[in-house]
Amino acid sequence: MTIKIGNYQFHYSLKGSNNQPAILFLHGFMGNSQDFDAAISLLSQNFYCLAFDLPGHGKTRVIGGEDCYTIPQTAQALITLLDELEIDKCLLFGYSMGGRLALYMSLYFSSRFDKVILESASPGLRHKSEREQRLQADLHLAQKLKTSDFKDFLLNWYNQPLFKSLKDRPDFEQLIERKLDNNPIELAKSLRNMGIGNQPSLWEELENNQIPMLLLTGEYDDKFIAINTEMASLCPKAKLEVIPKTGHNIHLENLNKFVTILMKFYCSVES
């Protein structure tokens, strides 16, 4: 399905009954809404599951300029989209890039969300010098996206240590094939504008969060365990859970555990 919101034509899926609690799913870089199909098939008996192709990804189209790919603009568009779908309040889930976007939304649109789960996410980089350095790296990668063979780019991307356990899966080739459905020119726009180098630092805002928040990281993902441990220490409403025998991409590497965790957290009554 598609829906036009301002400068966006969002491609999305809705599964389950609108009488059930709604969950908004936000995917990672080079993914799309289909990344959550297996999880949604198990969750849609109990939840109204909403998943989008984010700007620069899948079948979503951006009509405006590159500022439409930034986190603040995308967040506002998604809130407007929830209004159009008459979803006043929902549960929120975000993975990696989608987790950074979800954190921004939970901090700046807190009245719209009951609970939030962030998988392998980050509040960005604290210091301007770090962001400038990372932005240059993001711009370099974006240029490679535009000029190199897309499949070679994907294979190099997944050679990063945090994806080792994902690469060992027998269905890794199918994952690569699905990501080839993206347009590398559009992905480059997303990387330039929604990448960590251009993300507003959210570290100082964490203490203000009032929404129950679960931080998920994989046992093999040392970098994000460290980041999320610090996040949990700064955010009174957040708790961290490290998932055994998984890396950066928990929802693909251990689907059943992932669904069990979502069900338990989203259905629990906060004291």
Disulfide bonds with the S-S distance in Angstrom:
none
